[in-house]
Amino acid sequence: MTTRGSRSEKVKRIFHQFDENHDGGLNRDEMAALVVAVNPRVKFSDEQINAILDEVFRTYGDFIDGEKGLTYEGLLRTYDDGAGDVDRDFDALGLELTLDETKASMASEASSSSIVDERLVESQKKQRTAAWAVSPNHGIVFDDTWKIVDDLEILVKRLKAKQAKDGKLKADNIDAFSDAGWSRELGPSSEISDKRVFWEESGHEYAAFVKELGVLRSRADGARSREQAFDGHMAIGRVLYEHQLFKEALVSFKRACELQPVDVRPHFRAGNCLYVLGRYKEAKDEFLLALEAAEAGGNQWAYLLPQIYVNLGIALEGEGMVLSACEYYREAAILCPTHFRALKLLGSALFGVGEYRAAVKALEEAIFMKPDYADAHCDLASALHAMGDDDKAIVIFQKAIDLKPGHVDALYNLGGLYMDAGRFPRASEMYTRVLAVWPNHWRAQLNKAVSLLGARETEEAKKALKEALKMTNRVELHDAIAHLKQLQKKKVKGNGGANGEGSFVVVEPTKFKTVGEKTTLRQDLANALEIRAFQRITRLSRCDVELLKKEMNDGEVPVSYSGTGVPQRSIRKPNLEEILRRLLDFLKPETFQGAVKAINERILTVFDDTGSGRVDLGMFFAVLAPICNGPPEKRKRVAFDALLWRPVNEGGGAQIRKADATRYIKLLRAIYVPSHGVSEILELHGEDLSMMSFTEFLVMFDDADWGFGIMSTLLKLETGDRNRHGNRVCSVCRYPIIGSRFKEIKSHFSLCNQCYSEGKVPPAHKQEEYKFREYGSEAEAMKDKCKCFTLQSHSDP
């Protein structure tokens, strides 16, 4: 405990350290040097320094000795008032008390009264309690507020003691995970606690605490002025927040918002509470109010804008709105180029939407400013892996693990990299280390099983799968176990790689023939499977196509002109993200984020090839329509209506320009059919001014060679790709067949959708050509078998 005696000796040493001219006062230059020296992590601007000094010299005017400046008594008073932490500042300056000074402080302590009550003891701790009061601007202003704070500390201490005694107080170590990087303080970001405390709120002790807390709030409300009441509620909120009593802290900050609605601080801190409580939308709204107040306040709050932008971005990420978050992180980084957290968050968000090169640049800048930033190293390595630079990624993942040995994200992602590279023993090792930190990480357990399978350690893989099954009952685990059993039955040897897959031969497409009109061509199935996978990632197959029509009817998007002078309804990517959020409002934030990433990578990169950041909304709706939920004719109608909605087609009645339709079809094929490149879009020569009706559009759309005829195959997958075929497994991959079953007529082996589309066949059945019949279900196969028997019986004499 820092006593009054030792504190005064420390203040004296600090005072003499900065009284360079030895005139018995600290002038503005000397005080500025003191402020900078005791805050070594903070990069103050001249405006910030001047604002702090103005406040100190105005507040402690009684202790200013003319041109000499602030006296020793004045500096001691600033510490007594909570404007700084003596112990922290003394340590930051690397000072030590001499033996004589220590004796003097002990004598001072001995001479003080030995009759002290609990409140006085707690009052002596207020410098440590109020470490957040780094300047009069952010600290406690009124003496009566200190009394409330002292009483509140006693209440919290009492509650903590009772809950700890009953075993109700819980703490989680969150050091293993990537931190959010958010700013909880106004001003420089302080270190976020590694321990998250969970209070038991249902017991009698907590109810009694809340009741006594209400008395303290009433005392704050009964203050002599509105300013003092505001000061009281803010201080109560700050103390509660520091003790992680977030719900109660929020009540105090909300009350402070009512007292001074245009003050930045209560909105900012209320937003922080809401974010921690998982109420991201409300947190975003509070940060927007803080931003509005800061912008209206002029230079007074200008230096706080980067912190507000950062937290606003993080709240948006909590809602899954990563493109929007990127905008605010950029603003923070522009306003404060040394804000390494803003740059890290920007890089991580860019990685989250698939913009890897930009992510690498931002993350490298963050690491340059903070070389020991483990989370930035982890995300940089992930971005490099996504770009294919695995060797560099491994080095940087290892650096992240060296900086934080139990970093779950780095260990898990490095395991994924080793899996992709076929280095299964190393992958298994990484997943084992993840499970050592987070024993219930079922994905790590499942991946460990798969990596062990790849390493031919079948028995160990079986054990790992059983462990994963104890953690979750997901269907993919049951499929993996069935796959393992098939491998054990067949005792097949792998074909140089992955997950215990049986040996196979890849046959060129011309040797794959189809039997019957219903059997899908191999290349068509390959393309349709890719589109279906995109549907699944984005969940657009669950989005009613009518919602696109509603957005066109209800939305007000102004007409703008592109570089070519063509009118269009174009919007920025963050605004498009808001529309997508309405269309996919049934998704959880993390799932929505994955959907936006897929849409950005596959569609928006083609739309925005110039990097303008704007998207033609009508054409975007037209491209989405064919893969949304609804009858095929309705999807085509909405696609046509989206083209009709574009300004270039206005005035054409119920017809669109043929050139516009042609460009749309080419764009559709370039996005969804990988075998046709984006260069197809540029093949239009001249400007065809002729018009096209919906009927003519359907003919163009359904054309198997030049249109989007692949849609019929996609519809087949949508309706049947969950069908199972009893105990039948694929003759190549040994997984249970789900979706269509492709049976080879001569050799009678069966392939799943994926192996058929990739042209894989068992090596034991080498033939000049292969003829396949497709069965959507076992009922179809049985019907076909009965038909064959009938034909055979008719042919018998």
C-alpha positions, 0 to 999 in steps of 0.5 A, a space after each residue: 500500500 502506498 502511504 501518504 509518507 512514501 507518496 509525498 517522497 516519490 512526488 518530491 523526487 518526480 518534481 525535482 527530476 523535472 524542475 530543470 532550472 531549480 526555481 521551485 516550480 514546473 513551467 509549461 515546458 517542464 510539465 510537458 516533459 513530465 507528461 510525456 515521460 510518464 506515458 512512454 507508450 503514448 504519442 501525444 500531439 501538440 494539441 493534446 499536450 496543450 489541452 492537458 497543460 491548460 486544464 492543469 494550470 487552470 484547475 490548480 491555479 492556486 498552486 501556480 507561482 507566477 512564471 515559475 509554474 506549478 509548485 511541489 504542493 500543486 503537483 502533490 495535489 494533482 496526485 491526491 486528486 487522482 490525476 495520476 498514479 504516483 507508483 506507476 509514474 515513479 516506476 515509469 521514470 525508473 526512480 528509486 527511493 534512497 535509504 534516507 527517503 525510505 526512513 523519512 517516509 516510515 517516520 511520517 507513517 508512524 507519526 500518523 494516527 493509528 485509528 483509521 476506518 475502512 473507508 480511509 484505508 480504501 481512500 489511500 488506494 485511490 491512485 491505483 483504483 483511478 489509474 484511468 484518471 490520466 488527466 483532469 480531463 478524464 478523471 474525477 472533478 469533485 471531491 464528493 465523487 471521491 467519497 462515492 468511489 471510496 464507498 463503491 470500492 468497499 461494496 465491490 470488495 465485500 461482494 468479491 470476498 463473499 462470492 469467492 468464499 462461496 466459489 461463485 466467482 469465476 475467471 477465464 483466461 482469455 490470453 490464448 485467443 486473438 484479442 479484439 484490439 478495441 479501445 476501452 479508454 478515451 485516449 491511449 489504449 490500455 492493456 486489456 485484462 487477460 482475465 474475464 471475471 464472471 459474477 454470480 448475479 442470481 444470489 442474495 449477495 449480488 441483490 444486496 450489492 445492487 441495492 446498496 449501489 442504488 443508494 450511491 447512485 441516489 447520492 450522485 443524483 442528489 449532487 448540487 449541480 448537473 455537472 457534479 451528478 454527471 461526474 458521480 455517475 461517470 465515476 461509478 460507471 468507471 469503477 464498475 467497468 474496471 471490476 467487470 460489472 458491465 451491466 451495472 456500469 452500463 446503467 451508470 453510463 446511460 444515466 450520464 448520457 441523460 445528464 450530458 447528451 452531447 458529451 462524448 465520454 458516456 456514449 463511448 463507454 456505454 458502447 464498450 459495455 454493450 459490446 462486451 455484453 454482446 449487444 453489438 447493434 446497440 454498441 454501434 448506435 452508442 459509438 455513432 452518438 459518440 462520433 457525432 458528439 466528437 465531430 460536433 465538438 471541434 478540436 476538443 475531442 478530435 484526438 479521440 476520433 481514432 479510438 471511436 472509429 476503431 470501436 465502431 468498426 469492431 462493433 460492426 464486425 460483431 454484427 458481421 458487417 466487415 466491409 463497413 468495419 474496414 471503412 472505419 478502420 481506414 479512417 482511424 489509420 488515416 487520422 492516426 498513422 501510428 495506431 497499430 491496432 487500427 492497422 491490425 484490425 484493418 488487415 484482419 478485416 480485409 483478410 476476412 473479406 478475401 482482399 489478401 494483398 491489401 490485408 498483408 500490407 496493413 498487417 505488415 505495417 502494424 507489425 513494423 510499429 509493434 514487432 511483438 504483436 502476436 495477433 498481427 503475425 497470426 493474421 498475416 500468416 493466414 493471409 500469406 497462406 491464402 495467397 499461396 506463400 506457404 513457406 513465409 506463412 509457416 515462419 510467421 505462424 511460428 513467430 506468433 506462437 513464439 510470442 504467445 505459445 498458447 495462441 489457439 488461432 495460430 496453432 489451429 491455422 498452422 495445422 490447416 496449412 500443414 493439412 493443405 500441404 499434405 504434412 499430416 504428422 505436423 498437422 496432427 501435432 498442431 491440433 494436439 497443441 490446440 486441444 491442450 489449450 482448449 480441450 473442447 475444440 471439436 473442430 481441432 479434434 476432428 481435424 486431428 483425426 483426419 490428419 492422423 488418417 492422412 498419416 496412415 495412423 488408422 487406430 489413432 484416427 479412430 480414437 480421435 474421431 470418437 473423442 470428437 463425437 463426444 464433443 458434438 453430434 454433427 453429421 460430418 463426424 458420422 460420415 467420417 466414421 463410416 468412411 474409416 470403417 470402409 477403409 478398414 474393410 477394403 484395406 486400400 492403399 492411398 494414391 499419394 495423398 490425402 485423407 486415406 483416399 483409395 487409389 484411382 485413375 483420372 480419365 480424360 472427359 472424352 472417354 466418359 459417356 452418358 446413358 439416358 437423357 437424364 444423366 448429367 454430363 461430367 463438365 456440366 456437373 463439375 460447373 454446377 457443383 461449384 455453383 452449388 458450393 457457392 450457394 451453400 457458403 453464401 446461403 443464397 439458396 435460402 434467400 427468397 428471390 422476391 426479396 430482390 424485387 422488394 429491394 428494387 421497389 423499396 430502395 432509393 438508389 440515385 442514378 450516377 454516371 460511370 466513366 463511359 457516361 452510361 447512367 447506372 444505379 451504383 453504390 459503394 461496397 459497404 452500402 451493398 453489404 447493408 442490403 445483403 444483411 437485409 436479404 440474409 437477415 436469418 444468418 448469424 454474424 460469423 456466417 454472414 461474414 463468410 457469405 460476404 467474403 464469398 460474394 466479394 471474391 467471386 462476384 464483386 471482384 468481377 464487377 469492380 475490376 477498376 477498383 473504384 469500390 462501386 457496384 452496379 446494383 441492377 446488374 448485381 441483383 440480376 446476377 444473384 437472381 438465378 441462384 436464389 430460392 424460388 421457382 426457376 421461372 420466377 428467378 429468370 423473371 426477377 433477373 429480367 426485371 433487375 435489368 429492366 430496373 437499370 437506368 439504361 433500359 428505362 423508357 423501353 417499356 417491358 423490353 431491355 436492350 439486347 446489348 445489355 442482355 448479352 453483357 449480362 449473360 457473359 457476366 453470368 457465365 464468367 462468374 459462375 462457369 469457371 471454364 469461361 474467363 472474364 475476357 468473354 465480357 469484353 467480346 462485344 463489338 459495337 453497340 446493338 440498340 435493338 430491344 428484347 422482350 422477356 420471351 426472347 430473353 428466356 431463349 438467350 438465358 436457357 441456351 445450353 452453349 451460350 446462355 446459362 443452361 447449366 441452371 437445369 443441372 443446378 436445380 437437380 442438385 438443389 433438390 437431390 444433393 442430400 439424398 443418400 443411397 443406403 449403404 452404398 459408398 463411392 468406389 474411389 473415395 469410399 465415402 457414403 454416396 450423397 446426391 446422385 449415384 453414377 453407375 458404370 454400366 459394364 463394370 458396375 462400380 459406382 461414383 459419387 457426384 464429386 469423383 464423377 465430375 473429376 473423372 476418377 475411376 478405380 484402377 481395377 476397371 480400366 476401359 477404353 470408355 466408360 458409360 454411366 447412368 445417373 440415379 437420383 435415389 435408390 428408388 430410381 435404381 430399383 425401378 431401372 433394375 426391375 425394368 431390366 428384369 422385365 425386358 429380359 423375361 420378355 426376351 426369353 422363349 
